[in-house]
Amino acid sequence: MNSILISKWTKAVIFLLCLVPLGILVWRGLHSDLTADPITFITHTTGIWTLRFIVITLAITPLRKILRIPQLIRFRRMFGLFAFFYVCLHFTTWIVLDHFFNWSEMWQDIHKRPYITVGFTGFVLLIPLALTSTAGWIRRLGGRRWQALHRLIYITAVAGVIHYYWLVKSDVRAPLVYVSLVAILLTWRIAVWFSGQHQRAAAESVRRKSSAAPNLLDSASPRRPGET
């Protein structure tokens, strides 16, 4: 398993697999098979795959720790960038095919329709994450600041599932699946954070006790004759 995950060919294969949804869309478009409402179909498909890649990206860290496969981290950035790629396709479809570059109409939609407002917010939050995904940006920002910035993906995930849930007016079973997945991943992350805080507090308490022990011993030691 390790030899497969560290192989450069594995990354290439996964990269091509991530392009399959786009390939299917193009194939169906060339064969006039985008349903009776092609714009809605393209918008829905690219939006769903954005959510899927966000969930996969969030799941990498728990899976590599639970399954004890640290090599999975090699693919997290790729999945995150594909989430951004598909959200760009989703947003471009809305701009070009749905509104034909009518900026005033789009701005009104963002203000008047809550699900568009939330979805647009999630898209905007993904932009700095995609731009700072390289090793060079990690060095420029520093590890802690980079990690703090990239925690925005959790807000993006929440915005994405809210956007999907509010968009669907009747059958909400599919959105609830993604709501559940994001909730599980967020709960796991919060639990890990609290566990880490507790461990750090315990370690700090032990350190303080150990540093104070010599002073207590010194003060409790018997005085020699002539000492005051």
C-alpha positions, 0 to 999 in steps of 0.5 A: 500500500505504501509503495502505491501511495508514494508512487508518482504514477498514483498521483497522475492516475488520481489527477485523471480520475478527478477530471472524469466528471468534467469529461462526462459533462463534455461527452454528454454535451457533445452528444446533446445529452444534458437533459431538457435544462442543460444549464441547470444540469451543468450548474448542479453537476459542478456544484455537487462535485465541488462539495464532494471534493471539499468533503474528500479534502476534509476527510484526508486528515482523519483517514490518515490518522485513523487508518495510520496511512500518513501517505494520504496527505500527498493527495490533500492539496490536489483534492482541494485544488480540484474543489476550487476548479469545479467551483470555478466551473460552477460559478462560470456557468452561472455567470456566462450561461445563466446570466450572460454577463449581466452583472447588475442582475447577478449582484441583485441575485447575490443580495436577494437570494440567500442561497446564492449569497452563501454560495458566493461567500464559500466561493470567495473563501476558497480563492485565498486557499487555492492561491496559497496552496503551494510550498512557497506560500507555506514558507512565506506565511509560516506554518501556523499562519498558513494553517490558520488561513486554511481552516477557512475550508471548514467555513467554506464546507458549511457554506456549501452545504447550506447553499445546497440545502437552501437551493433544493426546495422539496427532496432534501435527502441528498443535501442532508447526506453532505450536511451529515458528512461535514458535521461528522468531519467538523465534530472530529476536528473539534474533538481533536482540538479539545483533546490537544488542548487538554494534553497541552494543559496537562503537559504544562501542569507537569512541567510547572510541578517539575520546575517547582520541585527543586525550590520546594526541596531547597526550602524544606532542607534542614539548615546547617549550624550557623545558617540563618 
